[in-house]
Amino acid sequence: MIVGFYARYVALALIPILLGTIVTVHGANGWLFSAPGGGWEYPAFWAVALFVQFLLGDGVWTLKQSRALSSKPSHTV
């Protein structure tokens, strides 16, 4: 994602990994990440942030654009 290759799809691919860490590692430790063993709120934040990145798209400075999710008509004057 940092380099800018298909950031939208990389963000979407990383969401299940973070959700898996919540279920398997951090879920039983409670809410706060400062709890012993780390809580589940920090990986949940990153899962939501990655989903927002997926919805927003690649950005202006990306090196390789992802394909558009929907075809938008081009308006020419």
N, C-alpha and C positions, 0 to 999 in steps of 0.2 A: 504494500500500500504506500509506503514512503517513497519508493522509486516512482510510482505512478503507472504501473502496468495493471490495467483492468481492476482498478481499486473497488469499483462497485461489486464485482463478483468475488473478489478476495474477501471483502467485508462480509458478504453473504456466506461464504464458506467457513469463516471463523466463528460465526454465531453458534453452531452446534458444539464446537469445542468448548466455548465458554459455558454454555448451558450444561455440558457434561461435567465440567469442574464444579459447578454448583451442586449437581446431584451427587457426584461421587466423593468429592473432597471437602467442600466448604459448607454444604447444606446443614450438616449436623452441628456445626460450630456456632450457630446463632447468627444474629443480624450484623453486628459490627465487625469490620475487618480487623480491628485492633484486638479482638477476642483471641484467646489462645487457639492456634491453628488457623486463624483467619476466618472471618464470617463470609456470608454469601452476597453481601450488598455490593462489594467492589466488582466481582465478576459479572453481576447482574447489570451494573451500570455500564460496563464495557459491552455487554451484549446489546443493550439498548442503543448505545452510541454507534455500534457497528450497523445496526439496523437503520438508524438515521442516515449514516453514511451511504448505505445502499439506496435509500430513497432519494437522497440529494444528488447522487451521481458522482462522477469522477472529479469534476472541477476544471478550472481553466488551465492549470499548469501541468496537467497529466501528460505523460509521455506516450501512452497508448490508451485511446478512448475505448470504453466498452460500448457495445451496441445499445441503441436507445431501447427502452422498455416498450414505448408506444410510438407509433409513427405520427409525427406532428406535421400537419400541412405547412409547407413553406409559403409565406406570404411575400410576394414580390410586388413592387410598385411600378 
